[in-house]
Amino acid sequence: MGHVLSMVRDGLMSLASRMGTERDKAASVFYAQPILTDEQIIAAYRGSWLPRKIVDIPALDSCRKWRNWQAEGDQIGAIEAEERRLNLRGKVLETSKKGRLFGGAALFIGTCDADPSRPLDVERVGKGGLKHLTVLTRRQLAAGEIERDPTSEWYGRPKFYTLTGANGTQVAIHPSRLVIFNGAMAPDEDFGGTLGQASQGWGESVLTATFDAIKNADSTAANIASLVFEAKIDIIKVPQFSANIGNQTYEDAVLRRYSLANTIKGVNGTLILDSEEEYDSKSAPLSGLTDILMAFMQIVSGAADIPVTRLVGQSPAGLNATGDGDMKNYHDRIQAIQELDLTPAMSRLDECLIRSATGARDLDIYATWAPLEQMSEKEKADIFKTKADAARALFGSSSGQEILPRQALSEALVNTFVEDGSLPGLEAAIEAFGGVDQIGLHEGVPEKTTRQSEEQNPAFAAPAVNTASS
């Protein structure tokens, strides 16, 4: 007797409702490979505000507050001047937008090297060595063979990129000379993505996963707009209308008659009818259409991972609703994009930027992303007062009661207030009038307390006078 194999499936089933069986309506639902061509992407970006905002908003918010350089004052000034000369902030924003739109874009680091196919040596970049930055999209820059050596820095990424010029010439570019922005992550570089083999080495457009939600929202808005024109319909009952409709002369007379009546109504607001005619109007209910449209907008918001308050510009609805929690989560997401995507991608560019601005590489120079959330003046004043009260408690009311050495505490407070900008011009004032070590540790302490401290502390005692004869 042969062995009989049976298929066993684990899951919830109901023979009465056909749930989980082959006759379940959900059994016919499956996911297909999305096909989104460049023409569709460009048409959606140019023709609809939702795709444009989904692409632009995270890129804009990532660059909106930009970065704070940590270095000496003259070094910061030189680096920021170099950023302005190269329009670095604008170029990064443009590259980020195009990378999100097309699924890939790059910022070419122009150092005027003779052979761009060779790896970029940042140590050779001198003062003014960074000549230009050029934005290139996936449509202009073809990815080459994928690196398969697991010991290589470029494993899983193209070994080179090919740029096709206006006259048909092709230039090979080493990936170290490019700041790559890949948009949405592709599941696997071997899978091909939405564009097949042409997208290997790149990511996917952020519109790929959100396209259906966007189309549903746009279609709903268009249907509601069309329904508004049908919100009020005039109804006129004409005697013997059906019996005479076959007569061409009658039809022409009816059309002229009600065209004239409609014109008079539109100008004077008065409708002239025959005594046997009856007039009525029907209005379509529009009360629940806003809720339906906002439900579709909520789906788009979730698909794009952008709060509705930021995507649509609508104030939060509901009692005591502020939207602060949604915006905080969104700002955390933008900070993650800055730290996990932009910072690694721009690491070589930053090395070239520092050397091009200062002529050398000071290891103490680094940049941090400025926070997106800004405090109000009252919140800043409350934080300043809290820090001042904490410093006063650490300082102590008299000598000997301090928890930390006063000079160390003063220098720490100076650094704190300079970093958060609580006291603008504090560094210049200290250079002009001196710090704690120059003013003296006893300044501001009552004279009686100081004298007692000197008597009690041998370290403050006057040096002994040697009376012995020489």
C-alpha positions as CSV (number, residue, x, y, z in Angstrom):
1,M,0.0,0.0,0.0
2,G,1.5,3.3,-1.0
3,H,2.0,6.2,1.3
4,V,-0.6,8.9,1.3
5,L,0.7,12.5,1.8
6,S,-1.7,15.0,3.2
7,M,-1.2,18.8,3.3
8,V,-1.7,20.3,6.8
9,R,-2.2,24.0,7.1
10,D,-2.0,25.9,10.4
11,G,-4.5,28.7,10.7
12,L,-8.0,29.8,11.6
13,M,-10.8,28.2,9.4
14,S,-14.6,28.3,9.4
15,L,-16.6,26.0,7.1
16,A,-19.8,28.0,7.7
17,S,-18.3,31.3,6.6
18,R,-15.7,29.7,4.3
19,M,-13.0,31.7,6.1
20,G,-9.6,30.1,5.6
21,T,-10.8,27.7,2.9
22,E,-10.3,27.8,-0.8
23,R,-13.6,29.6,-1.2
24,D,-12.5,32.4,1.1
25,K,-12.8,35.7,-0.8
26,A,-9.4,36.8,0.7
27,A,-7.7,33.8,-0.9
28,S,-7.7,35.6,-4.2
29,V,-5.8,38.6,-2.8
30,F,-2.0,38.6,-3.4
31,Y,0.8,41.1,-3.9
32,A,2.2,41.6,-7.4
33,Q,5.6,43.2,-8.3
34,P,5.0,47.0,-8.6
35,I,5.9,48.5,-12.0
36,L,6.6,52.2,-11.8
37,T,8.4,53.7,-14.8
38,D,10.3,56.9,-14.8
39,E,7.6,58.5,-16.9
40,Q,5.0,57.7,-14.3
41,I,7.2,59.0,-11.5
42,I,7.9,62.3,-13.3
43,A,4.2,62.7,-14.2
44,A,3.1,62.1,-10.6
45,Y,5.7,64.5,-9.2
46,R,4.8,67.2,-11.7
47,G,1.1,66.8,-11.7
48,S,0.1,66.0,-8.1
49,W,0.9,67.8,-4.9
50,L,0.8,64.7,-2.7
51,P,3.7,62.9,-4.5
52,R,5.7,66.1,-4.5
53,K,5.3,66.7,-0.8
54,I,6.0,63.1,0.1
55,V,9.3,63.3,-1.8
56,D,10.3,66.8,-0.8
57,I,9.3,67.2,2.9
58,P,11.7,64.6,4.5
59,A,14.6,65.8,2.3
60,L,13.8,69.5,3.2
61,D,13.5,68.8,6.9
62,S,16.8,66.9,6.9
63,C,18.6,69.9,5.6
64,R,16.5,72.7,7.1
65,K,18.5,73.3,10.2
66,W,21.7,71.9,8.7
67,R,24.8,71.2,10.9
68,N,26.8,72.9,13.7
69,W,30.6,72.6,13.3
70,Q,32.6,72.1,16.5
71,A,36.0,73.7,16.1
72,E,37.9,77.0,16.7
73,G,36.1,80.1,15.6
74,D,38.3,80.9,12.6
75,Q,38.1,77.2,11.5
76,I,34.3,77.3,11.7
77,G,34.2,80.5,9.7
78,A,36.4,79.0,7.0
79,I,34.4,75.8,6.7
80,E,31.1,77.6,6.6
81,A,32.5,79.9,3.9
82,E,33.6,76.9,1.9
83,E,30.1,75.4,2.2
84,R,28.6,78.6,0.9
85,R,31.0,78.7,-2.0
86,L,30.1,75.2,-3.1
87,N,26.4,75.6,-2.2
88,L,26.8,72.4,-0.3
89,R,23.5,72.7,1.6
90,G,21.5,73.3,-1.6
91,K,23.4,70.5,-3.5
92,V,22.7,67.9,-0.7
93,L,19.0,69.0,-0.6
94,E,18.7,68.6,-4.4
95,T,20.5,65.2,-4.4
96,S,18.3,63.9,-1.5
97,K,15.1,64.9,-3.3
98,K,16.2,63.3,-6.6
99,G,17.4,60.2,-4.8
100,R,14.0,59.8,-3.1
101,L,12.2,60.5,-6.4
102,F,14.1,58.2,-8.7
103,G,15.5,55.8,-6.3
104,G,19.0,57.0,-6.7
105,A,21.1,60.1,-7.1
106,A,24.7,61.1,-6.4
107,L,26.8,64.1,-5.6
108,F,30.0,64.0,-7.6
109,I,33.1,65.3,-5.6
110,G,35.0,67.4,-8.1
111,T,38.7,67.6,-7.2
112,C,40.0,68.0,-10.8
113,D,41.9,64.7,-10.7
114,A,43.0,63.4,-14.1
115,D,41.4,60.0,-13.7
116,P,38.1,59.8,-11.8
117,S,38.0,56.0,-12.1
118,R,40.7,55.9,-9.5
119,P,39.8,55.9,-5.7
120,L,39.7,59.4,-4.2
121,D,42.7,60.1,-1.9
122,V,41.4,62.6,0.6
123,E,44.9,63.2,2.0
124,R,45.9,64.8,-1.3
125,V,43.2,67.4,-1.1
126,G,44.7,70.8,-0.1
127,K,43.3,74.2,0.6
128,G,40.9,75.1,-2.1
129,G,41.2,71.6,-3.6
130,L,37.5,71.0,-3.6
131,K,36.5,72.6,-6.9
132,H,32.8,71.8,-7.5
133,L,29.9,69.5,-6.6
134,T,27.7,68.1,-9.3
135,V,24.3,66.5,-8.8
136,L,23.7,63.3,-10.9
137,T,20.6,61.1,-11.0
138,R,20.2,57.4,-11.6
139,R,19.1,58.3,-15.1
140,Q,22.4,59.9,-15.9
141,L,24.7,57.6,-13.9
142,A,24.7,53.9,-14.7
143,A,25.8,51.5,-12.0
144,G,28.5,48.9,-13.0
145,E,29.3,45.4,-11.8
146,I,28.4,44.7,-8.2
147,E,31.3,44.0,-5.9
148,R,31.2,40.4,-4.5
149,D,34.3,40.4,-2.4
150,P,33.1,40.3,1.2
151,T,36.4,41.8,2.4
152,S,36.0,44.9,0.2
153,E,34.7,48.2,1.5
154,W,32.3,48.3,-1.4
155,Y,30.8,44.8,-1.0
156,G,27.2,44.7,-2.3
157,R,27.7,48.0,-4.2
158,P,28.8,48.8,-7.7
159,K,32.5,48.7,-8.4
160,F,32.2,51.8,-10.6
161,Y,29.6,54.1,-12.2
162,T,29.5,55.2,-15.8
163,L,28.5,58.7,-16.7
164,T,27.4,59.4,-20.3
165,G,28.1,62.9,-21.5
166,A,26.2,65.1,-24.0
167,N,28.4,64.0,-26.9
168,G,28.1,60.3,-26.1
169,T,31.4,59.9,-24.3
170,Q,31.4,57.6,-21.3
171,V,33.4,58.3,-18.1
172,A,34.0,55.7,-15.4
173,I,33.8,57.1,-11.8
174,H,35.0,55.4,-8.7
175,P,32.3,55.2,-6.0
176,S,34.6,56.9,-3.5
177,R,34.1,60.1,-5.5
178,L,30.3,60.0,-5.2
179,V,28.0,60.8,-2.3
180,I,25.2,58.2,-2.9
181,F,21.6,58.7,-1.9
182,N,19.6,55.6,-2.8
183,G,16.0,56.6,-1.8
184,A,14.0,53.6,-0.4
185,M,16.0,50.4,0.2
186,A,15.6,47.7,-2.5
187,P,14.8,44.2,-1.0
188,D,17.8,42.7,-2.9
189,E,20.2,44.1,-5.4
190,D,19.8,40.8,-7.4
191,F,16.1,41.1,-7.6
192,G,16.0,44.1,-9.9
193,G,13.5,46.4,-8.2
194,T,10.6,48.1,-10.0
195,L,12.7,48.8,-13.1
196,G,14.2,45.3,-13.5
197,Q,17.9,45.0,-14.2
198,A,18.2,48.7,-15.0
199,S,17.9,49.6,-11.3
200,Q,20.6,47.3,-10.0
201,G,23.0,49.2,-7.8
202,W,20.4,51.7,-6.8
203,G,17.4,51.8,-4.5
204,E,13.7,52.4,-5.2
205,S,11.6,55.5,-5.5
206,V,9.7,56.3,-2.2
207,L,6.6,56.6,-4.4
208,T,6.6,52.9,-5.2
209,A,5.1,51.7,-1.9
210,T,2.8,54.8,-1.5
211,F,1.5,55.0,-5.1
212,D,-1.8,53.1,-4.6
213,A,-2.6,55.2,-1.4
214,I,-1.8,58.4,-3.3
215,K,-4.0,57.4,-6.3
216,N,-6.9,56.5,-4.0
217,A,-6.7,59.8,-2.2
218,D,-6.4,61.8,-5.4
219,S,-9.3,59.9,-6.9
220,T,-11.5,60.5,-3.9
221,A,-10.7,64.2,-3.9
222,A,-11.5,64.4,-7.6
223,N,-14.8,62.6,-7.2
224,I,-15.8,64.8,-4.3
225,A,-15.0,67.9,-6.4
226,S,-17.1,66.5,-9.2
227,L,-19.9,65.8,-6.8
228,V,-19.9,69.4,-5.6
229,F,-21.1,70.5,-9.1
230,E,-24.0,68.0,-8.7
231,A,-24.9,69.2,-5.2
232,K,-28.0,70.9,-6.5
233,I,-30.1,69.7,-9.5
234,D,-33.0,71.5,-10.9
235,I,-36.1,69.4,-11.9
236,I,-38.8,70.8,-14.2
237,K,-41.9,68.7,-15.1
238,V,-43.2,69.5,-18.6
239,P,-46.7,68.3,-19.7
240,Q,-46.7,65.8,-22.6
241,F,-42.9,65.9,-22.7
242,S,-42.5,62.1,-23.4
243,A,-45.2,62.1,-26.0
244,N,-43.6,64.9,-28.1
245,I,-40.0,64.0,-27.6
246,G,-39.7,62.4,-31.0
247,N,-40.7,65.6,-32.8
248,Q,-37.5,67.4,-33.9
249,T,-39.2,70.8,-34.0
250,Y,-40.5,70.2,-30.4
251,E,-37.1,69.2,-29.2
252,D,-35.5,72.3,-30.6
253,A,-38.2,74.5,-29.1
254,V,-37.7,72.8,-25.7
255,L,-34.0,73.4,-25.8
256,R,-34.4,77.1,-26.8
257,R,-37.1,77.5,-24.1
258,Y,-35.1,76.2,-21.2
259,S,-31.8,77.7,-22.3
260,L,-33.4,81.1,-22.2
261,A,-35.0,80.3,-18.8
262,N,-31.7,79.2,-17.4
263,T,-30.0,82.3,-18.7
264,I,-32.6,84.5,-17.1
265,K,-32.3,82.6,-13.9
266,G,-28.5,83.0,-13.9
267,V,-28.6,86.7,-14.4
268,N,-31.6,87.8,-12.3
269,G,-32.2,84.8,-10.1
270,T,-35.7,84.4,-11.4
271,L,-37.0,81.3,-13.2
272,I,-39.9,81.9,-15.6
273,L,-42.2,78.9,-16.2
274,D,-45.5,78.2,-17.8
275,S,-48.5,77.7,-15.5
276,E,-48.6,74.0,-16.2
277,E,-44.9,73.4,-15.6
278,E,-43.6,72.4,-12.1
279,Y,-40.2,73.2,-10.7
280,D,-38.3,71.4,-8.0
281,S,-34.6,71.0,-6.9
282,K,-32.7,68.2,-5.2
283,S,-29.6,68.6,-3.1
284,A,-27.0,66.0,-2.5
285,P,-25.8,65.4,1.1
286,L,-22.1,66.5,1.5
287,S,-21.8,66.3,5.2
288,G,-19.7,63.1,5.5
289,L,-17.4,63.7,2.5
290,T,-14.7,65.5,4.5
291,D,-14.4,62.5,6.9
292,I,-14.0,60.1,4.0
293,L,-11.3,62.3,2.4
294,M,-9.4,62.7,5.6
295,A,-9.5,58.9,6.2
296,F,-7.7,58.5,2.8
297,M,-5.3,61.2,3.8
298,Q,-4.5,59.3,7.0
299,I,-3.7,56.3,5.0
300,V,-1.3,58.4,2.8
301,S,0.2,59.8,5.9
302,G,0.9,56.4,7.3
303,A,2.3,55.1,4.0
304,A,4.6,58.1,3.7
305,D,5.5,58.1,7.4
306,I,4.8,61.9,7.6
307,P,2.2,63.3,10.1
308,V,-1.0,64.7,8.6
309,T,-0.2,68.0,10.3
310,R,3.0,68.3,8.3
311,L,1.8,66.7,5.1
312,V,-1.5,68.5,4.7
313,G,-0.8,71.5,7.0
314,Q,-4.0,70.9,9.0
315,S,-4.2,71.6,12.7
316,P,-4.7,68.5,14.9
317,A,-8.4,67.7,15.5
318,G,-10.0,66.6,18.8
319,L,-10.2,67.9,22.3
320,N,-6.8,69.0,23.7
321,A,-5.1,67.6,20.6
322,T,-1.7,69.4,19.9
323,G,0.0,66.9,17.5
324,D,3.2,67.3,19.6
325,G,3.6,63.5,19.9
326,D,3.3,63.0,16.2
327,M,5.8,65.7,15.4
328,K,8.2,64.4,18.0
329,N,8.2,61.0,16.4
330,Y,8.6,62.5,13.0
331,H,11.6,64.6,14.2
332,D,13.1,61.5,15.6
333,R,12.7,59.8,12.2
334,I,14.4,62.8,10.5
335,Q,17.2,62.7,13.0
336,A,17.7,59.0,12.3
337,I,17.9,59.7,8.6
338,Q,20.5,62.4,9.3
339,E,22.6,60.2,11.5
340,L,22.2,56.8,9.7
341,D,22.0,57.9,6.1
342,L,23.4,61.3,5.5
343,T,26.3,61.3,7.8
344,P,27.9,58.0,6.5
345,A,27.2,59.0,2.9
346,M,28.9,62.4,3.4
347,S,31.9,61.2,5.4
348,R,34.4,61.5,2.5
349,L,32.9,64.7,1.4
350,D,33.4,66.2,4.9
351,E,37.0,65.1,4.9
352,C,37.6,66.9,1.6
353,L,35.6,69.9,2.8
354,I,37.6,70.4,6.0
355,R,40.9,70.1,4.1
356,S,39.7,72.4,1.4
357,A,38.6,75.0,3.9
358,T,41.5,74.9,6.4
359,G,44.4,73.4,4.4
360,A,44.8,70.6,7.0
361,R,42.9,68.0,9.0
362,D,42.4,68.9,12.6
363,L,41.0,65.7,14.3
364,D,39.1,67.9,16.8
365,I,36.9,69.2,14.0
366,Y,33.5,67.5,13.6
367,A,29.9,68.4,12.9
368,T,26.6,67.7,14.7
369,W,23.1,68.0,13.2
370,A,21.1,70.9,14.6
371,P,17.9,69.8,16.4
372,L,14.7,70.4,14.5
373,E,12.6,71.2,17.6
374,Q,13.1,74.8,18.7
375,M,12.3,76.0,22.2
376,S,10.3,79.1,22.9
377,E,11.9,82.1,24.7
378,K,10.0,81.2,27.9
379,E,11.3,77.6,27.8
380,K,14.9,78.9,27.2
381,A,14.5,81.2,30.2
382,D,13.2,78.4,32.4
383,I,16.1,76.2,31.4
384,F,18.6,78.9,32.0
385,K,17.1,79.6,35.5
386,T,17.2,75.9,36.3
387,K,20.9,75.7,35.3
388,A,21.8,78.8,37.3
389,D,20.0,77.5,40.4
390,A,21.8,74.2,40.1
391,A,25.1,75.9,39.7
392,R,24.4,78.1,42.8
393,A,23.6,75.0,44.8
394,L,26.9,73.3,43.7
395,F,28.8,76.5,44.3
396,G,27.6,76.8,47.9
397,S,26.6,79.8,50.0
398,S,30.1,80.1,51.5
399,S,33.6,78.8,51.1
400,G,34.0,75.2,52.1
401,Q,30.4,74.3,51.2
402,E,31.0,73.8,47.5
403,I,30.4,70.3,46.1
404,L,32.7,70.9,43.1
405,P,35.8,73.2,42.9
406,R,34.6,76.6,42.0
407,Q,37.0,77.2,39.2
408,A,36.1,73.9,37.5
409,L,32.4,74.6,38.0
410,S,32.7,78.1,36.5
411,E,34.5,76.8,33.4
412,A,31.9,74.1,32.9
413,L,29.1,76.7,33.1
414,V,30.9,78.9,30.6
415,N,31.1,76.0,28.2
416,T,27.5,75.1,28.8
417,F,26.2,78.7,28.2
418,V,28.4,79.1,25.1
419,E,27.2,75.8,23.6
420,D,23.5,76.4,24.1
421,G,23.7,80.1,23.2
422,S,22.2,81.3,26.5
423,L,24.6,84.2,26.9
424,P,25.7,85.5,23.5
425,G,29.1,87.1,23.5
426,L,30.2,85.3,26.7
427,E,33.5,84.1,25.3
428,A,34.5,87.6,24.1
429,A,33.5,89.1,27.5
430,I,35.7,86.6,29.3
431,E,38.6,87.4,27.0
432,A,38.1,91.1,27.7
433,F,37.5,90.9,31.5
434,G,39.1,87.6,32.5
435,G,37.8,84.4,33.8
436,V,37.5,83.0,37.4
437,D,41.2,82.2,37.6
438,Q,42.0,85.9,36.7
439,I,39.3,87.6,38.8
440,G,39.9,85.5,41.9
441,L,38.0,82.7,43.6
442,H,36.9,84.9,46.4
443,E,35.1,87.6,44.4
444,G,31.5,87.7,45.4
445,V,32.1,85.9,48.7
446,P,31.6,88.1,51.8
447,E,34.8,89.4,53.4
448,K,34.1,87.9,56.8
449,T,33.6,84.5,55.2
450,T,36.8,84.8,53.2
451,R,38.8,85.8,56.3
452,Q,37.4,82.9,58.3
453,S,38.3,80.5,55.5
454,E,41.8,81.8,55.3
455,E,42.2,81.3,59.1
456,Q,40.8,77.8,59.0
457,N,42.5,76.7,55.8
458,P,46.4,76.5,56.0
459,A,46.5,76.8,52.2
460,F,45.4,80.4,52.5
461,A,47.8,81.3,55.3
462,A,50.5,83.9,54.6
463,P,53.9,82.5,54.0
464,A,56.2,82.4,57.0
465,V,58.9,85.1,57.3
466,N,62.4,83.7,57.8
467,T,63.9,85.9,60.6
468,A,67.1,84.0,60.8
469,S,70.1,86.1,59.9
470,S,71.9,85.2,56.8
